[in-house]
Amino acid sequence: MQRLLRSLHTIGPKAASHCSRPIRDHKISSLVPLIDVGTVDLAFQTSHLRAVHDTLEAKGVIQLQLGFPDEDSNYLQKLILNLHKEHRHGLPITHSAERGWFWDVRPSPDSFQSHGHQARSETMHRFDWHTDCSYEKCPPRYFALQVLQPDRCGGGTLSVLNVDRLLTLLSPFARKWLSSPNFQINVPPEFIKEAGTNHIKGNLLAVKSDGQHGGSQLRLREDITVPLTGNAAKALDELKSILFGKLAESEILHMNPESLPQGSIIIMDNQRWLHSRNEVKDPNRHLRRVRWDAVEFGYVGL
């Protein structure tokens, strides 16, 4: 608890005051449940915690809309701590050896948050399809992004893609080899936590055999992933061709700044959903990220 509170003291300057309601189309409304959060005290209410937990279990994604200013992320802090207490969510993980649990996501041309290296999220460039912390043996199951200042110039759209839907587009060959432990995933320099630990080896895909929701798990960040065999390379190429081609277009959900206005929090199951971001156009765009409930990749629980 004290560690989390200390980390909040390093999250940077205050954001602008809270503002508008999200504009949601039919596709977003059907796939991403929305819960209004009127007061910070809801983070302590059993029914609210149950609704958030159950929605994440069933859908793997949820949008929360704060009805009050919260520049210090007090609600999100309390929500995660109480999901830990009431629903056995693991506590947040550190982002690197130099950072605490919360990480400010905003363009930074000359002030890097870790190891003197610029993270992808600290640029204004597009960030292609990925899951967070694919380079960890135990990646976080969940991550949250709180919108402190949306992109006011039309950029910074968050795109999301359900892994189960994506895998229906893959051949049996690709699913087989993506599930094989024939990939090296390199740790970006800014996220190295232990000296000498600069990569892991393993599979990119894990499929639950009973067909229940959340059956498919994927970890991916193409620019740090190296296939170790010819068949693994062919499988990865097929996955990329689908992700960056037209085949998956109808499955992708685009959440622009109007869909995720100031005061929005998007929480996603990091193994059941891929996400990407287009070019940031507003240098003052500011999100806050936290990741929690680290579990071994492929672990399916009870």
C-alpha positions in Angstrom: 0.0 0.0 0.0 2.7 2.5 1.0 4.7 1.6 -2.2 1.6 2.5 -4.3 1.1 5.8 -2.5 4.8 6.6 -3.0 4.6 5.9 -6.7 1.7 8.3 -7.0 3.9 11.2 -5.8 6.1 10.7 -9.0 3.4 10.8 -11.6 3.9 14.4 -12.8 2.0 17.6 -12.9 -1.7 18.0 -12.5 -3.9 17.5 -15.6 -6.6 19.8 -16.7 -10.0 19.6 -15.0 -12.5 16.8 -15.7 -14.9 17.3 -18.7 -17.3 15.5 -21.1 -19.2 12.3 -21.5 -18.0 9.6 -24.1 -19.6 9.5 -27.5 -20.1 5.8 -28.3 -21.3 4.1 -31.5 -23.2 0.8 -31.7 -20.1 -1.3 -32.2 -18.3 0.1 -29.1 -21.5 -0.1 -27.0 -22.0 -3.8 -27.9 -18.4 -4.8 -27.2 -17.1 -2.5 -24.4 -19.4 -2.2 -21.4 -19.6 1.3 -19.8 -20.0 2.0 -16.1 -20.5 5.5 -14.8 -18.5 6.2 -11.6 -20.2 9.1 -9.7 -17.9 9.2 -6.6 -14.6 7.8 -5.6 -16.3 5.9 -2.8 -17.7 3.4 -5.4 -14.2 1.8 -5.3 -15.1 0.5 -1.9 -18.6 -0.8 -2.7 -19.0 -4.5 -3.0 -21.6 -4.3 -5.8 -19.3 -2.0 -7.9 -16.3 -4.2 -7.4 -18.3 -7.2 -8.4 -19.6 -5.5 -11.5 -16.1 -4.5 -12.6 -14.6 -8.0 -11.9 -17.4 -9.9 -13.5 -17.4 -7.7 -16.6 -13.6 -8.2 -17.0 -14.0 -12.0 -16.6 -16.8 -12.2 -19.2 -15.8 -9.5 -21.7 -12.1 -8.9 -21.0 -12.6 -5.1 -21.4 -14.5 -2.3 -19.6 -14.8 1.5 -19.8 -15.3 3.5 -16.6 -16.4 7.1 -16.8 -15.5 9.3 -13.8 -18.0 12.0 -12.9 -15.5 13.9 -10.8 -11.9 15.3 -11.3 -9.2 12.8 -10.3 -5.8 14.1 -11.5 -4.0 11.9 -8.9 -5.8 8.6 -10.0 -7.2 8.1 -6.5 -10.2 6.1 -7.7 -8.1 3.8 -9.8 -5.6 3.2 -7.0 -8.4 2.3 -4.6 -10.2 0.2 -7.2 -7.1 -2.0 -7.8 -6.4 -2.4 -4.1 -10.0 -3.5 -3.4 -10.1 -5.8 -6.4 -7.0 -7.4 -4.8 -8.8 -7.7 -1.4 -12.2 -8.8 -2.7 -11.5 -10.7 -5.9 -7.9 -11.9 -5.5 -6.4 -9.7 -8.3 -2.7 -9.5 -8.0 -1.2 -6.1 -7.1 0.3 -3.8 -9.7 3.7 -4.6 -11.2 6.6 -2.1 -11.5 7.2 -0.8 -15.0 11.0 -1.0 -14.7 13.8 -1.0 -12.1 13.5 2.8 -11.9 9.7 3.3 -11.9 6.8 2.5 -9.6 3.4 1.2 -10.4 2.0 4.2 -12.3 3.4 5.4 -15.5 2.6 8.7 -17.3 2.0 8.1 -21.1 2.7 11.3 -22.9 5.1 12.6 -25.5 8.5 13.5 -24.1 11.2 14.5 -26.6 14.0 14.8 -24.0 12.9 13.6 -20.6 12.8 9.8 -20.5 11.3 7.9 -17.5 13.6 4.9 -17.3 17.2 4.0 -17.9 17.7 7.0 -20.2 15.9 5.2 -23.0 12.7 6.5 -24.6 9.8 4.1 -24.4 7.5 3.7 -27.4 4.7 5.3 -25.4 6.8 8.5 -24.9 6.9 9.3 -28.6 4.2 10.7 -30.9 4.7 7.8 -33.4 2.1 5.1 -34.0 2.4 2.0 -31.9 1.4 -1.1 -33.8 -0.5 -4.1 -32.5 0.9 -5.5 -29.2 0.2 -6.7 -25.7 1.9 -5.1 -22.8 5.0 -6.7 -21.3 5.2 -9.6 -23.8 8.8 -9.8 -22.7 7.9 -10.9 -19.1 7.6 -14.5 -18.1 4.6 -13.4 -16.0 2.9 -10.6 -17.9 0.2 -8.6 -16.2 -3.3 -9.9 -16.9 -4.8 -6.5 -16.7 -3.8 -2.9 -17.6 -5.7 0.3 -17.2 -5.3 3.7 -19.0 -6.8 6.8 -17.4 -7.3 9.7 -19.8 -6.1 12.9 -18.1 -5.9 14.9 -21.4 -7.1 13.4 -24.7 -5.6 14.3 -28.0 -7.3 17.5 -29.0 -6.0 17.4 -32.6 -7.6 14.2 -33.7 -4.8 11.7 -33.1 -4.1 9.1 -30.4 -6.9 6.7 -31.3 -6.8 3.5 -29.3 -7.6 0.4 -31.5 -8.5 -2.9 -29.9 -8.9 -6.4 -31.3 -10.2 -9.5 -29.5 -7.8 -12.4 -29.6 -10.5 -15.1 -30.0 -11.9 -13.3 -33.0 -8.4 -12.8 -34.5 -7.6 -16.5 -34.2 -10.6 -17.5 -36.3 -8.8 -15.9 -39.2 -5.6 -17.9 -38.7 -4.8 -21.2 -40.3 -4.3 -24.4 -38.2 -0.6 -24.3 -39.2 -0.2 -20.8 -37.8 -2.0 -21.6 -34.6 0.1 -24.7 -34.1 3.5 -22.9 -34.6 2.5 -19.8 -32.7 1.8 -22.1 -29.8 5.3 -23.7 -30.0 8.1 -22.4 -27.7 10.1 -21.2 -30.7 10.2 -17.5 -30.2 12.7 -15.1 -28.5 11.2 -12.0 -27.1 13.7 -9.3 -26.3 13.3 -6.9 -23.4 13.4 -3.2 -24.4 16.2 -1.4 -22.7 13.9 0.9 -20.8 12.1 -2.1 -19.2 15.1 -4.2 -18.1 14.6 -5.0 -14.4 17.5 -7.3 -13.8 21.0 -7.0 -15.2 21.7 -9.7 -17.7 18.0 -10.5 -18.3 17.5 -9.2 -21.8 15.2 -11.8 -23.4 12.9 -14.7 -22.8 12.0 -17.7 -25.0 8.6 -19.3 -25.3 5.3 -19.4 -27.3 3.2 -16.5 -28.4 -0.2 -18.3 -28.3 -1.9 -20.4 -25.6 -5.4 -21.9 -26.1 -7.6 -23.2 -23.4 -8.9 -26.6 -24.4 -12.4 -26.4 -22.9 -13.6 -23.5 -25.1 -14.7 -21.2 -22.2 -14.5 -17.5 -22.6 -11.0 -16.2 -22.5 -9.8 -19.5 -24.0 -7.2 -17.9 -26.2 -4.2 -15.9 -24.9 -1.7 -14.1 -27.1 1.4 -12.1 -26.3 2.9 -10.0 -29.1 5.1 -7.1 -29.9 6.5 -7.7 -33.4 9.5 -5.4 -33.2 11.1 -7.3 -30.3 10.0 -10.8 -31.3 12.4 -13.2 -33.1 11.2 -16.5 -34.5 13.8 -19.3 -34.0 12.7 -21.7 -36.7 11.4 -21.5 -40.2 7.9 -22.6 -39.4 7.7 -20.2 -36.5 8.7 -17.4 -38.9 6.0 -18.4 -41.4 3.4 -18.5 -38.6 4.4 -15.0 -37.4 4.3 -13.7 -40.9 0.8 -15.0 -41.4 -0.3 -13.4 -38.1 1.2 -10.1 -39.2 -0.4 -10.3 -42.7 -3.8 -10.6 -41.0 -3.2 -7.9 -38.5 -1.9 -5.4 -41.0 -4.1 -6.4 -43.9 -7.8 -6.0 -44.7 -9.0 -9.4 -43.3 -9.2 -8.2 -39.7 -10.6 -4.8 -40.4 -14.2 -5.7 -39.5 -13.1 -7.1 -36.1 -11.1 -4.0 -35.0 -12.7 -1.5 -32.7 -11.4 2.1 -32.9 -11.8 4.3 -29.8 -11.0 7.9 -30.7 -10.7 10.8 -28.2 -14.5 11.4 -28.4 -15.0 7.7 -27.3 -12.4 8.1 -24.6 -12.7 11.6 -23.3 -11.1 13.1 -20.2 -12.1 11.1 -17.2 -12.4 7.8 -19.0 -10.6 4.7 -17.8 -10.3 1.7 -20.1 -9.3 -1.6 -18.5 -8.4 -4.6 -20.7 -7.4 -8.2 -20.3 -3.9 -8.0 -21.6 -3.9 -11.6 -23.0 -7.4 -11.6 -24.5 -7.1 -8.3 -26.4 -4.5 -6.7 -28.6 -4.2 -2.9 -28.8 -2.5 -0.3 -30.9 -2.4 3.4 -31.2 -2.1 5.7 -34.2 0.0 8.8 -34.4 -0.4 11.3 -31.5 -1.0 14.8 -32.9 -1.3 16.7 -29.6 1.9 17.1 -27.7 -0.1 17.6 -24.5 -1.9 14.3 -24.7 -1.6 12.6 -21.3 -2.7 9.2 -20.1 -1.8 7.3 -17.0 -1.1 3.5 -17.1 -1.0 0.8 -14.5 -0.7 -2.9 -14.9 -1.6 -5.6 -12.4 -2.3 -9.3 -11.7 0.9 -10.8 -13.2 0.5 -14.5 -14.0 2.6 -17.0 -16.0 1.7 -16.8 -19.7 -0.7 -19.6 -20.6 -1.9 -20.1 -17.0 -5.7 -20.7 -17.0 -6.4 -20.7 -13.3 -9.0 -22.8 -11.5 
